[in-house]
Amino acid sequence: MTRSNIARAGCVLVVLGVAACPATAAVSSLRNLAGTWSGGGMVSLANGEQQPLRCRAAYDVAGRGDALSLNLRCASDSYNFDLTGNVEERNGAISGQWSEATRNASGTIEGRAAGDHIEAAARGQNFSANLSLTTRGNRQSVSIQPSGTEVRNVSLTLARR
């Protein structure tokens, strides 16, 4: 598996993870994500191998709470990556951009939020993935299924610090 494919899957995971929380009618739910988060999970590869992940994220909320900037770092024993991104939420619709400079990866994210759950698709020039996220209180559970890579699944749980 290439480090680039793992990094792209992780990037998508985090960008969507910042948008996964209950939507409200008057104020965007992104406001609930401000601060620092950390956690761990697993990346599952096509050859059956699994690698543990450790991640730290910082989320800065702007505007009326409907715009979010993120900075994420994830690592395993064999690789690491740094991700930046911007996400907006409008009436349950989620959209944004992400990039991972060390691997020259970037793309867009679009999806829908309903209650504490989000379903979204991430696209880049050489990458696509479906994502499912659930946020309850100070915990986020994220699952990513990339297409056309050696990464088959990424699962992660983040907690607010």
Helices and strands as residue ranges (DSSP letters): H 3-17, G 29-33, E 35-45, E 50-62, E 67-75, E 80-90, E 93-100, G 101-103, E 105-114, E 117-124, E 127-136, E 139-147, E 151-160
